[in-house]
Amino acid sequence: MLDPKKLLDDLLGSQVPGTGSTVRDKAGQAVQMAKDNPLAAGALAAVLLGTGTGRQVTGAAIKLGGLAAIGGLAYKAYQNYKAGNEPA
């Protein structure tokens, strides 16, 4: 049976290359930075969503992020397959 929570936890718990932290840690840092600097976060959102170029960049980033997440899940499934682990 597919366990989406476990897959998401595995993905968020993976190490960010070149750093000693996980994806979850980096996401928490981004959220904290947005809380500490609401004006800057609002300005960035306005630029990304308020202009045609910004919307194109944002759309491309969302697509790329989605592909990366799918690739990460596929890689994790492949690792489990090679290790002989049954799907959860």
C-alpha positions as a printed Julia matrix, in Angstrom:
88×3 Matrix{Float64}:
  0.0    0.0     0.0
  1.26   3.46   -0.86
  1.96   5.63    2.19
  2.07   9.27    1.0
  3.01  10.58    4.46
  6.08   8.33    4.61
  7.1    9.34    1.08
  6.74  13.02    1.94
  8.68  12.56    5.17
 11.45  10.77    3.25
 11.57  13.57    0.68
 11.6   16.36    3.26
 14.14  14.52    5.38
 16.65  14.19    2.54
 19.91  16.13    2.71
 20.39  19.28    0.64
 23.62  18.81   -1.36
 26.44  21.05   -0.19
 24.87  21.73    3.19
 24.5   19.86    6.43
 20.75  20.4     6.6
 17.61  18.77    5.26
 14.94  20.07    2.89
 12.65  20.49    5.91
 15.28  22.68    7.65
 15.68  24.89    4.58
 11.91  25.26    4.19
 11.66  26.27    7.85
 14.4   28.86    7.33
 12.53  30.3     4.33
  9.3   30.54    6.33
 11.1   32.22    9.22
 12.77  34.7     6.86
  9.36  35.59    5.39
  7.95  36.1     8.9
 10.9   38.28    9.91
 10.71  40.39    6.72
  7.05  40.65    5.68
  7.65  43.7     3.51
 10.39  41.97    1.53
  8.28  38.82    1.18
  5.32  40.86   -0.06
  7.5   42.76   -2.52
  8.93  39.52   -3.88
  5.45  38.04   -4.26
  4.28  41.2    -6.04
  7.17  41.04   -8.49
  6.71  37.33   -9.14
  2.94  37.44   -9.52
  2.36  41.01  -10.67
  4.3   40.94  -13.93
  4.05  38.71  -16.96
  7.7   37.72  -16.75
  7.34  37.02  -13.04
  4.36  34.75  -13.67
  6.33  32.89  -16.34
  9.28  32.41  -13.99
  6.98  31.33  -11.15
  5.13  28.89  -13.4
  8.39  27.41  -14.64
  9.7   27.09  -11.08
  6.52  25.31   -9.96
  6.76  22.89  -12.88
 10.43  22.24  -12.19
  9.76  21.72   -8.49
  6.99  19.26   -9.29
  9.25  17.34  -11.64
 11.99  17.29   -9.01
  9.57  15.93   -6.41
  8.38  13.2    -8.79
 11.98  12.37   -9.66
 12.88  12.16   -5.98
 10.0    9.8    -5.28
 10.94   7.66   -8.27
 14.56   7.5    -7.1
 13.46   6.5    -3.6
 11.25   3.77   -5.07
 14.19   2.54   -7.17
 16.44   2.45   -4.1
 13.81   0.4    -2.25
 13.5   -1.92   -5.25
 17.27  -2.49   -5.43
 17.41  -3.13   -1.68
 14.62  -5.7    -2.03
 12.21  -3.78    0.19
  8.51  -4.24   -0.38
  6.4   -1.13   -0.99
  4.88   0.16    2.25
